[in-house]
């Protein structure tokens, strides 16, 4: 497996991703999706492949290339709730 292109440590299990950041304006990103980090301690965005890792969780400090993709739980922003 190859490592995700970008990893971001977060402190909350529910996060939003719109593909912006790293010099990419929000308008050039992707639709905002809400992701839920489960017991694995991380989740991948299905659009941009960013990996969000729960700080202090089971995936924090682990070789990210050894972990499988987890993109389940993504929901469009209109379906949040």
LUMVEX-970924 format. One line per field, with one value per residue (C-alpha): residue number from 1; residue in three letters; x, y, z. Coordinates in Angstrom, 1 decimal. Layout:
# LUMVEX-970924
seq: c(NUM,...) $
type: c(ALA,...) $
X: c(X,...) $
Y: c(Y,...) $
Z: c(Z,...) $
//
This chain:
# LUMVEX-970924
seq: c(1,2,3,4,5,6,7,8,9,10,11,12,13,14,15,16,17,18,19,20,21,22,23,24,25,26,27,28,29,30,31,32,33,34,35,36,37,38,39,40,41,42,43,44,45,46,47,48,49,50,51,52,53,54,55,56,57,58,59,60,61,62,63,64,65,66,67,68,69,70,71,72,73,74,75,76,77,78,79,80,81) $
type: c(UNK,UNK,UNK,UNK,UNK,UNK,UNK,UNK,UNK,UNK,UNK,UNK,UNK,UNK,UNK,UNK,UNK,UNK,UNK,UNK,UNK,UNK,UNK,UNK,UNK,UNK,UNK,UNK,UNK,UNK,UNK,UNK,UNK,UNK,UNK,UNK,UNK,UNK,UNK,UNK,UNK,UNK,UNK,UNK,UNK,UNK,UNK,UNK,UNK,UNK,UNK,UNK,UNK,UNK,UNK,UNK,UNK,UNK,UNK,UNK,UNK,UNK,UNK,UNK,UNK,UNK,UNK,UNK,UNK,UNK,UNK,UNK,UNK,UNK,UNK,UNK,UNK,UNK,UNK,UNK,UNK) $
X: c(0.0,1.0,0.6,-2.2,-1.2,-1.9,-2.6,-4.2,-4.4,-7.7,-9.2,-12.8,-14.4,-16.7,-14.9,-15.7,-13.6,-14.0,-10.7,-9.4,-6.1,-2.5,-3.0,-6.2,-9.1,-12.4,-14.0,-11.4,-11.8,-14.8,-18.3,-18.1,-18.5,-18.8,-16.7,-16.9,-13.8,-14.7,-12.8,-9.9,-8.9,-8.9,-11.0,-10.1,-11.9,-13.5,-12.9,-9.3,-7.9,-6.9,-6.5,-7.9,-6.3,-7.7,-5.0,-4.3,-6.3,-5.2,-3.9,-1.9,1.8,1.3,2.9,0.0,1.2,0.3,-3.3,-6.1,-8.3,-11.4,-13.8,-17.1,-19.2,-18.8,-22.0,-22.7,-23.2,-26.9,-27.3,-25.5,-27.4) $
Y: c(0.0,3.6,6.3,8.8,12.1,14.2,13.4,15.7,15.1,16.2,16.2,15.5,12.3,14.2,16.4,18.2,18.2,20.4,19.8,23.3,24.1,23.7,26.7,25.3,27.8,26.2,26.9,24.6,21.8,19.4,19.4,19.6,16.2,15.2,12.2,10.2,8.6,5.2,2.7,2.5,6.0,7.5,8.1,9.0,11.6,9.8,12.9,14.1,11.1,13.1,11.0,12.4,10.8,11.2,12.5,10.0,7.3,3.9,5.2,8.1,7.4,4.3,3.9,5.2,3.2,0.0,1.0,0.3,3.1,3.8,6.2,4.9,7.3,10.2,12.2,15.3,18.4,18.5,15.1,16.0,15.5) $
Z: c(0.0,-0.5,2.1,1.8,0.0,3.1,6.7,9.2,13.0,14.5,18.0,17.1,15.7,13.3,10.8,7.5,4.4,1.3,-0.4,0.3,2.0,0.9,-1.4,-2.9,-2.5,-1.4,-4.9,-6.5,-3.9,-3.8,-2.2,1.6,3.2,6.8,7.9,11.1,12.6,13.9,16.2,13.7,14.7,11.2,8.1,4.5,2.3,-0.7,-2.9,-2.1,-0.2,2.8,5.9,9.1,12.2,15.7,17.9,20.6,18.8,17.6,14.3,15.7,15.3,13.1,9.7,7.5,4.4,6.4,7.0,4.5,3.2,5.2,3.4,4.8,6.7,4.2,3.7,1.6,3.7,3.1,4.7,8.0,11.1) $
//
